[in-house]
């Protein structure tokens, strides 16, 4: 099938830099001094490489390095900045070498895009300075949290940081990012209702729920997504256990005939019998935990809505089988295509390719304009809006391409990989098992093991080095006193490095081995040779 809509992104003529400044009195765009970071360029960067446009990927990196500045007086969404900017920069940083970019010494533990990601993330840290540890929704990139900032934040805006922040902590060695993300996740977990559900919005100062509608859609969605993806990325049994508990409550109270409704979080009574287009990520998430049958049934429900309108309306009234007033639009969201890509990788069911074909034809026929692909303002008459969301390039295009491209490097099964030398030893990258953040920016899970070691591993390396230098010194002394053509043997008398007493003392200095959780395989030690789909194999296996 020709991918006519997947044109080289450099040819799109409607990619202005994102700005947050107010328009001038004549309705024109604000002065360039008020422009924010180049969101669309960052958000679309790894899409360029996945589509094979290496030269444009390299050019955009140069543009970003020369022009992006986060020291600006702009109020930015903490959630959006993390998933689009921090996530986009981290992904592009880890993919740079694959794109032929000349990386600096120490990569992937250093590099200009990594430093930009860290700078952006540090701008978000003041938002987490609340009594609960749950972040404000907005932060000023220059001044921190505004004094009058509302403390009410949606659940997804609190629980959608662990993928990017844990990756950043692993690459930079600074634990603060992962720490604040974990605290926010735990506070949400502790705030769930007696029946195991979370609401939609919470006061981050008091921890009291402001909006008590519970569901899997807008305002909550990526919180559940990050429990699963964080568990896989970090091999964290606790995060997976938290999601599985939520999954039980979601099935018990919100699921009706393979649809998921909105209910009151304390009582479980239905509050909104609607399907939101953002909920279409759920079948893909179910596939990640192996619940394929339920995932396919739910996916087919959502697919019937797509076929009815040629896209997914923002809200769909399930009992009435029609759109909800003022929610008839389709901004070319990726979630149903995302689920199709995951499920097709899991099942090979050709029905999923049919959805892909329908999506290509609908988007091409309905939304294509001279400078890109416009948001559909109303699916009933296919009127268009004068905008193209950055997630269309970051997610929708990417997931469509990956659905039909089985040989893409993203789908690597571990048969190929790159061995790189870092300041911490040999590291394996590009073996597959990529974890997509909620904006479809792929993170290589093996990279998290490239720039850090457990204390136990540090002891192991340090002991080996001590043995090596002691052996060298002892050999030098021995050779000065003895001339021999036979093989040298290390001294084994009392008080030497190799004596039983010193060997036992060295063992006592090492911390006890940590128990490996059931979900986990060991974190990658310095002897690792291959990482495949998040699992680490030692060269002795």
LINKA-V58064 format. One record per backbone hydrogen bond with DSSP energy under -1.0 kcal/mol. NH is the residue of the N-H (numbers start at 0). CO is the residue of the C=O. Records with the same first field share a line. If there is no record, write none. Layout:
# LINKA-V58064
NH->CO ; CO
This chain:
# LINKA-V58064
3->1
6->4
10->7
11->8
23->27
26->23
33->30
34->31
35->17
38->36
41->37
42->38
43->39
47->43
49->45
50->46
51->48
52->47
53->51
56->52
57->53
58->54
59->55
60->56
61->57
62->58
63->59
64->60
65->61
66->62
67->63
71->69
73->71
75->138
77->136
80->76
81->77
82->78
83->79
84->80
85->80
86->81
88->84
89->85
90->86
91->87
92->88
93->89
94->90
98->94
99->96
100->95
106->103
108->105
114->110
115->111
116->112
117->113
118->114
119->115
120->116
121->117
122->118
123->120
126->123
127->124
128->125
129->127
135->126
138->75
139->143
140->73
143->139
148->145
152->201
154->199
155->218
157->154
158->154
164->160
165->161
166->162
167->163
168->164
169->165
170->166
171->167
172->168
178->174
179->175
180->176
181->177
182->178
183->179
184->180
185->181
186->182
187->183
188->184
189->185
191->188
192->196
195->192
199->210
200->210
201->152
202->207
203->150
206->202
209->200
210->200
213->262
219->216
220->216
222->219
224->220
225->221
226->222
227->223
228->224
229->225
230->226
231->227
232->228
233->229
235->230
239->235
240->236
241->237
242->238
243->239
244->240
245->241
246->242
247->243
248->244
249->245
250->246
251->247
252->248
253->249
255->258
258->255
260->253
261->271
262->213
263->268
264->211
267->263
270->261
271->261
273->271
274->315
276->313
278->275
279->276
280->277
281->278
284->280
285->281
286->282
287->283
289->286
290->285
291->289
294->290
295->291
296->292
297->293
298->294
299->295
300->296
301->297
302->298
303->299
305->301
306->302
307->303
308->304
309->305
313->328
314->326
315->274
316->321
317->272
320->316
321->316
323->314
326->323
329->375
337->333
338->334
339->335
340->336
341->337
342->338
343->339
344->340
345->341
346->342
347->343
351->348
353->349
354->350
355->351
356->352
357->353
358->354
359->355
360->356
361->357
362->358
363->359
364->360
365->361
366->362
368->371
371->368
373->366
374->386
375->329
376->382
377->382
378->327
381->377
384->374
386->384
391->388
393->389
394->390
395->390
396->391
398->394
399->395
400->396
401->397
402->398
403->399
407->404
410->407
411->408
417->428
419->426
421->424
424->421
426->419
428->417
434->442
436->440
439->436
442->434
446->443
447->444
448->445
449->446
457->453
458->454
459->455
460->456
461->457
462->458
463->459
464->460
465->461
466->462
467->463
468->464
469->465
470->466
471->467
472->468
473->469
474->470
475->471
476->472
477->473
478->474
479->475
480->476
481->477
495->492
498->495
502->498
503->499
504->500
505->501
506->502
507->503
508->504
527->524
528->536
529->536
531->534
534->531
536->529
540->537
